[in-house]
Amino acid sequence: MRAAVVAGGVSALVAVAVQLAGGASSGARAALRTTTACGATVKVHEQVKFVVNRYVQDGMRFVPGTVTVKSGCTVTFGFASRDQSDPHSLSIVRKSDLPKTTAQMENCRICRQIGARLVKHPGEPPGPNNPIVHWIVNAGNPGLDVPGDSVGILEAKGAPRGHSSVTVLVSAPSGRTLYFICGLHPWMQGKIVVT
């Protein structure tokens, strides 16, 4: 019997693909946007750009935004680099729950529900006084299969050891598409195509 959460890191093949994506041509990068493998990886990339007195652009995102995984295989969720300090979640939601406008993102109902399941003090933003205490939430079967399933990561100094990445079973049946969001950064959205 396979466990829902598997300790450990990234397969060598996926690690090489992620490294290649950084220096690859635009055509090769497009080919890497969708990963098909047993053991796919989704990484959080953080990038902030700003022009003083004009704008701030927050480039936090899931890479890739779409992964294809066989039912019974795993997804590893982690950080692209060690200098990232924001907590993140990969939380399964209904497609209709994904916010699409700025107003929906600023008042994200599904994000409040996700946060309430993950943090010590529901209704308050995560941080040093409100840590993530439920790193894995299973609403259905163990693993990722239904809305409400969620995993959290944190790379900050003082975070519990072993929470900078998580590998979780995709237990949804073949033919299903799982939509996911970061419950803490609602513009971060993606999907898992289960084959």
One Martini backbone bead per residue (centre of mass of N, CA, C, O) as a GRO file, in nm:
protein
  195
    1MET     BB    1   0.096   0.036   0.023
    2ARG     BB    2   0.058   0.369  -0.039
    3ALA     BB    3   0.144   0.661   0.065
    4ALA     BB    4   0.034   0.988   0.066
    5VAL     BB    5   0.316   1.060   0.192
    6VAL     BB    6   0.642   1.146   0.074
    7ALA     BB    7   0.946   1.152   0.150
    8GLY     BB    8   1.141   1.408   0.004
    9GLY     BB    9   1.234   1.465  -0.321
   10VAL     BB   10   1.364   1.497  -0.635
   11SER     BB   11   1.394   1.386  -0.923
   12ALA     BB   12   1.641   1.389  -1.147
   13LEU     BB   13   1.477   1.452  -1.402
   14VAL     BB   14   1.324   1.700  -1.291
   15ALA     BB   15   1.571   1.865  -1.207
   16VAL     BB   16   1.684   1.895  -1.494
   17ALA     BB   17   1.435   2.034  -1.619
   18VAL     BB   18   1.446   2.283  -1.435
   19GLN     BB   19   1.731   2.375  -1.518
   20LEU     BB   20   1.674   2.399  -1.827
   21ALA     BB   21   1.449   2.618  -1.821
   22GLY     BB   22   1.634   2.868  -1.762
   23GLY     BB   23   1.813   2.820  -2.061
   24ALA     BB   24   1.597   2.792  -2.254
   25SER     BB   25   1.415   2.809  -2.502
   26SER     BB   26   1.101   2.898  -2.576
   27GLY     BB   27   1.022   2.617  -2.687
   28ALA     BB   28   1.129   2.450  -2.448
   29ARG     BB   29   0.965   2.593  -2.228
   30ALA     BB   30   0.690   2.515  -2.343
   31ALA     BB   31   0.736   2.206  -2.310
   32LEU     BB   32   0.776   2.240  -1.980
   33ARG     BB   33   0.494   2.337  -1.872
   34THR     BB   34   0.428   2.035  -1.925
   35THR     BB   35   0.429   1.756  -1.711
   36THR     BB   36   0.511   1.410  -1.784
   37ALA     BB   37   0.482   1.204  -1.491
   38CYS     BB   38   0.601   1.002  -1.235
   39GLY     BB   39   0.674   1.269  -1.041
   40ALA     BB   40   0.592   1.557  -1.024
   41THR     BB   41   0.668   1.919  -1.024
   42VAL     BB   42   0.602   2.200  -0.803
   43LYS     BB   43   0.698   2.538  -0.805
   44VAL     BB   44   0.799   2.825  -0.628
   45HIS     BB   45   0.803   3.149  -0.758
   46GLU     BB   46   0.987   3.450  -0.675
   47GLN     BB   47   0.898   3.791  -0.794
   48VAL     BB   48   0.995   4.135  -0.762
   49LYS     BB   49   0.871   4.438  -0.900
   50PHE     BB   50   0.976   4.794  -0.928
   51VAL     BB   51   0.856   5.140  -0.927
   52VAL     BB   52   0.892   5.423  -0.802
   53ASN     BB   53   0.577   5.564  -0.776
   54ARG     BB   54   0.412   5.324  -0.958
   55TYR     BB   55   0.497   5.000  -0.890
   56VAL     BB   56   0.400   4.657  -0.808
   57GLN     BB   57   0.527   4.327  -0.895
   58ASP     BB   58   0.395   4.005  -0.839
   59GLY     BB   59   0.565   3.688  -0.937
   60MET     BB   60   0.413   3.475  -0.807
   61ARG     BB   61   0.442   3.112  -0.888
   62PHE     BB   62   0.365   2.833  -1.066
   63VAL     BB   63   0.610   2.568  -1.163
   64PRO     BB   64   0.411   2.455  -1.325
   65GLY     BB   65   0.065   2.513  -1.395
   66THR     BB   66   0.079   2.229  -1.549
   67VAL     BB   67   0.006   1.886  -1.473
   68THR     BB   68   0.081   1.542  -1.554
   69VAL     BB   69  -0.074   1.258  -1.384
   70LYS     BB   70  -0.082   0.959  -1.258
   71SER     BB   71  -0.264   0.759  -1.099
   72GLY     BB   72  -0.064   0.702  -0.802
   73CYS     BB   73   0.112   0.929  -0.810
   74THR     BB   74   0.323   1.217  -0.774
   75VAL     BB   75   0.362   1.536  -0.598
   76THR     BB   76   0.598   1.794  -0.581
   77PHE     BB   77   0.619   2.056  -0.333
   78GLY     BB   78   0.811   2.365  -0.379
   79PHE     BB   79   1.100   2.544  -0.401
   80ALA     BB   80   1.322   2.714  -0.616
   81SER     BB   81   1.442   2.854  -0.351
   82ARG     BB   82   1.596   2.930  -0.031
   83ASP     BB   83   1.504   3.258  -0.016
   84GLN     BB   84   1.223   3.185   0.066
   85SER     BB   85   0.945   3.299   0.310
   86ASP     BB   86   0.676   3.224   0.214
   87PRO     BB   87   0.389   3.085   0.252
   88HIS     BB   88   0.235   2.784   0.105
   89SER     BB   89  -0.019   2.643  -0.113
   90LEU     BB   90  -0.174   2.333  -0.226
   91SER     BB   91  -0.513   2.370  -0.327
   92ILE     BB   92  -0.806   2.211  -0.369
   93VAL     BB   93  -1.053   2.316  -0.613
   94ARG     BB   94  -1.298   2.449  -0.765
   95LYS     BB   95  -1.314   2.614  -1.051
   96SER     BB   96  -1.539   2.821  -0.944
   97ASP     BB   97  -1.338   2.925  -0.695
   98LEU     BB   98  -1.165   3.082  -0.877
   99PRO     BB   99  -1.024   3.370  -0.896
  100LYS     BB  100  -1.062   3.653  -1.154
  101THR     BB  101  -1.048   3.907  -0.977
  102THR     BB  102  -0.944   4.146  -0.772
  103ALA     BB  103  -1.183   4.136  -0.578
  104GLN     BB  104  -1.171   3.825  -0.535
  105MET     BB  105  -0.879   3.825  -0.420
  106GLU     BB  106  -0.932   4.030  -0.178
  107ASN     BB  107  -1.210   3.829  -0.128
  108CYS     BB  108  -1.123   3.516  -0.054
  109ARG     BB  109  -1.312   3.260   0.041
  110ILE     BB  110  -1.137   3.002  -0.012
  111CYS     BB  111  -0.887   3.111   0.141
  112ARG     BB  112  -1.015   3.115   0.423
  113GLN     BB  113  -1.068   2.811   0.431
  114ILE     BB  114  -0.778   2.720   0.400
  115GLY     BB  115  -0.654   2.874   0.640
  116ALA     BB  116  -0.835   2.737   0.861
  117ARG     BB  117  -0.687   2.450   0.810
  118LEU     BB  118  -0.367   2.540   0.858
  119VAL     BB  119  -0.384   2.734   1.096
  120LYS     BB  120  -0.398   2.821   1.427
  121HIS     BB  121  -0.556   3.110   1.350
  122PRO     BB  122  -0.834   3.151   1.224
  123GLY     BB  123  -0.855   3.457   1.021
  124GLU     BB  124  -0.549   3.482   1.020
  125PRO     BB  125  -0.254   3.550   0.919
  126PRO     BB  126   0.026   3.423   0.845
  127GLY     BB  127   0.297   3.368   1.088
  128PRO     BB  128   0.473   3.381   1.374
  129ASN     BB  129   0.174   3.394   1.536
  130ASN     BB  130   0.057   3.201   1.272
  131PRO     BB  131   0.107   2.900   1.217
  132ILE     BB  132   0.155   2.622   1.057
  133VAL     BB  133  -0.014   2.301   1.164
  134HIS     BB  134  -0.138   2.191   0.881
  135TRP     BB  135   0.033   2.044   0.621
  136ILE     BB  136  -0.208   1.827   0.594
  137VAL     BB  137  -0.516   1.797   0.402
  138ASN     BB  138  -0.793   1.565   0.415
  139ALA     BB  139  -1.113   1.538   0.261
  140GLY     BB  140  -1.059   1.258   0.158
  141ASN     BB  141  -0.854   1.081   0.050
  142PRO     BB  142  -0.552   1.013   0.051
  143GLY     BB  143  -0.451   1.288  -0.092
  144LEU     BB  144  -0.523   1.397  -0.421
  145ASP     BB  145  -0.900   1.433  -0.503
  146VAL     BB  146  -1.037   1.688  -0.349
  147PRO     BB  147  -1.184   1.937  -0.238
  148GLY     BB  148  -0.968   2.045   0.048
  149ASP     BB  149  -0.708   1.965  -0.033
  150SER     BB  150  -0.383   2.015   0.141
  151VAL     BB  151  -0.060   2.185   0.119
  152GLY     BB  152   0.230   2.297   0.302
  153ILE     BB  153   0.488   2.559   0.296
  154LEU     BB  154   0.823   2.642   0.447
  155GLU     BB  155   1.149   2.844   0.440
  156ALA     BB  156   1.183   2.959   0.707
  157LYS     BB  157   1.320   3.060   0.972
  158GLY     BB  158   1.207   2.824   1.215
  159ALA     BB  159   1.099   2.608   1.066
  160PRO     BB  160   1.009   2.314   1.036
  161ARG     BB  161   1.152   2.044   0.955
  162GLY     BB  162   1.045   1.944   0.630
  163HIS     BB  163   0.864   2.216   0.499
  164SER     BB  164   0.985   2.286   0.194
  165SER     BB  165   0.855   2.001   0.119
  166VAL     BB  166   0.616   1.789  -0.068
  167THR     BB  167   0.496   1.453  -0.108
  168VAL     BB  168   0.204   1.357  -0.301
  169LEU     BB  169  -0.061   1.179  -0.366
  170VAL     BB  170  -0.254   1.088  -0.653
  171SER     BB  171  -0.596   0.971  -0.597
  172ALA     BB  172  -0.724   1.037  -0.840
  173PRO     BB  173  -0.882   0.957  -1.107
  174SER     BB  174  -0.887   0.900  -1.412
  175GLY     BB  175  -0.993   1.207  -1.588
  176ARG     BB  176  -0.916   1.416  -1.386
  177THR     BB  177  -0.931   1.761  -1.274
  178LEU     BB  178  -0.715   1.956  -1.068
  179TYR     BB  179  -0.762   2.243  -0.892
  180PHE     BB  180  -0.531   2.508  -0.792
  181ILE     BB  181  -0.422   2.695  -0.495
  182CYS     BB  182  -0.309   2.962  -0.316
  183GLY     BB  183  -0.443   3.054  -0.007
  184LEU     BB  184  -0.230   3.320   0.014
  185HIS     BB  185  -0.212   3.347  -0.326
  186PRO     BB  186  -0.470   3.372  -0.556
  187TRP     BB  187  -0.303   3.400  -0.834
  188MET     BB  188  -0.215   3.117  -0.767
  189GLN     BB  189  -0.261   2.884  -1.039
  190GLY     BB  190  -0.379   2.543  -1.124
  191LYS     BB  191  -0.319   2.203  -1.269
  192ILE     BB  192  -0.425   1.854  -1.259
  193VAL     BB  193  -0.377   1.594  -1.483
  194VAL     BB  194  -0.541   1.286  -1.479
  195THR     BB  195  -0.431   0.947  -1.614
   0.00000   0.00000   0.00000
